[in-house]
Amino acid sequence: MFVRFEENPNCGFVDDRVWKEEGVPRPVREILRARDGQEVWCPITGLNKEGQPIPALGVKVEDSGEGTCWLVYGGLWGLRLKSPDNPKAWSLEDSAQWGEGFLLLPPDGQDLHFA
């Protein structure tokens, strides 16, 4: 699997990456992240090259550094996350939201909620 990125205002510059897929990608609606010292379920979306939300996807992959893990990825502008108490629409201007190129999560899948 080849994941490509463009330099963008969501997550800056991220090198393109390659992984060996071990399954079929599935839509992801939230992931477990540390926020203000607590583990919380954060909504997640992908962003296309226009900065518009698209589904975030998760697939098991082989990673040379991590072994088998879950890769969560979005579009050319990566992923966008927000705090669970943030009811606002996805926006690059919302300081309570943040961008990531992609995420590698543990293989047990306990950090993912699929759509």
NORCOR-V564016 format. One record per residue. PHI is phi in radians with two decimals (* if undefined). Layout:
PHI
PHI
//
This chain:
*
-1.90
-1.96
-1.91
-2.27
-2.02
-1.05
-2.78
-1.35
-1.42
-2.37
1.27
-1.71
-2.30
-1.12
-1.08
-2.32
-2.30
-2.37
-1.64
-1.24
-2.22
3.03
-1.83
-1.04
-2.26
-1.11
-1.99
-1.80
-2.78
-2.33
-1.48
-2.41
-1.46
-2.40
0.91
1.38
-2.21
-1.50
-2.34
-1.50
-1.76
-1.02
-2.48
-2.51
-1.65
-2.22
-1.43
-1.23
-1.72
1.40
-1.60
-1.12
-2.39
-1.04
-1.34
-2.17
-2.20
-2.58
-1.28
-2.41
-1.64
-2.16
-1.04
-1.60
-1.89
1.41
-1.36
-2.73
-1.63
-1.69
-1.96
-2.47
-2.21
-1.77
-1.08
-1.79
1.39
-1.99
-2.26
-2.18
-2.59
-1.13
-1.14
-1.64
-1.66
-1.47
-1.21
-1.16
-1.08
-2.72
-1.23
-1.52
-1.41
-1.22
-1.54
-2.00
-2.58
-1.90
-2.44
-1.19
-2.84
-2.34
-1.93
-2.07
-0.97
-1.20
-1.30
1.31
-1.24
-1.71
-2.22
-2.06
-1.47
-1.27
//
